[in-house]
Amino acid sequence: MVLKRAHSAGGAPPALLAGFTIALIGHRRRHRLADLLEQHGARIVSVQGVRAVPQPDPDLVRRATAALGGPLDDLLAGSAGGVRAWLRVVPDPERLLALVGSARLLAADARTADALRGFGLRDILSTPAGSADELYRYLLTHQPAGRRIVAQLDAPIQAEGCASLRLHGADVVEVPTYVTEPPNDVLGVRRIVELMSRRQVDAVGWLDPVAAGHVLRFAADHGRLPAVVAQLGTHIPAVCRGPLGAAVLRAHGVRPRTPPLPFDEETAAQLADAVLDRAVHATVGSKVLEVRGHAALLDGQLFPIQQGPIDVLRALALEPGRVLSSADVRRLVPGLTDVDDHAIEMAVSRLRRSLPDAELVQTVIRHGYRLAV
């Protein structure tokens, strides 16, 4: 995310993503990706779209194990608890250990490596970062084509890594040692559905396919899916961490962006590019204006602005100098669709008070509003 930054009043640069709101939907209440984006100034709405419970489905695990067949090139172990759960439910753990013992053993962290050693396995590689993501990154960047890989998964987000390995030519068998359940925070899901349908976030990061499917089903069950789909991709950029989540959105007619690799840094860069591309740029008098999600940059100075007024400013900035009537504002601003002329006048008044120069937004008597030219 190496991008040019504007400068604020005191000469200090505002954060790269200041003024933007980004929603993240996954199986966790908060994901590391939120920290990466907040470091650059973004406002984050984190939504747990589904829960991953560390309790394997025995039948599913046994079927996956039976599909392993012959020799393996790599074992990717996501967690110590997951490995132990896997060995508990298979009918012949000694046969499984003999099969994976001939493979290259990759452990997400030192604790997982110790668990493998506890079962008599040796020569185990683990990552300094202690992350399953780093194992997938290692495999994806070291010519995985033709390799037979078995991956023990702790969460649906890891399935995106497996899908990417397949796209790079690997033969991957997934052994999920978790089940998914609806999230405890139904209000959080309801809130993000409403924010998307009202165009009140600047981008949405979809981190795993199961959470994406659950949130979209919730929207459908509550009659909000058409409104959500109408906004995603067209007005609100949708960024999927990997190909599986992208397929879920495409099934609903949404065309999401996906990073080249399904990892946090690449996904953060895609989200940053998406919201910066969404900013509206205009020249107002002699000033340079950039309209972001909930703030405006005016000659490099950042001014926070409330939702309704910023939406009015964005509509005006799309065609500087053009007069927009109250009817035009209702048509262009989702949050003001059903309000009367007085409410629009109040939104314009609040907008003027948020800017350093009230004359930047002009009233044309009996016609409407425009930016100063």
Secondary structure as UniProt FT lines:
FT   TURN            9..10
FT   TURN            16..19
FT   STRAND          21..26
FT   HELIX           32..38
FT   TURN            39..41
FT   STRAND          43..48
FT   STRAND          51..53
FT   HELIX           58..66
FT   TURN            67..68
FT   STRAND          74..77
FT   HELIX           80..89
FT   HELIX           93..101
FT   STRAND          104..107
FT   HELIX           110..118
FT   TURN            119..120
FT   STRAND          124..126
FT   TURN            128..129
FT   HELIX           132..140
FT   TURN            145..146
FT   STRAND          148..153
FT   TURN            156..157
FT   HELIX           158..167
FT   TURN            168..169
FT   STRAND          171..176
FT   STRAND          179..181
FT   HELIX           186..197
FT   TURN            198..199
FT   STRAND          203..206
FT   HELIX           209..221
FT   TURN            222..223
FT   HELIX           225..231
FT   TURN            233..235
FT   STRAND          238..240
FT   HELIX           243..250
FT   TURN            251..253
FT   HELIX           264..278
FT   STRAND          280..284
FT   TURN            285..286
FT   STRAND          287..291
FT   STRAND          295..298
FT   TURN            299..300
FT   STRAND          301..304
FT   HELIX           307..318
FT   TURN            320..321
FT   HELIX           326..332
FT   HELIX           334..336
FT   TURN            337..338
FT   HELIX           341..354
FT   HELIX           358..360
FT   STRAND          361..364
FT   TURN            365..367
FT   STRAND          368..371
//
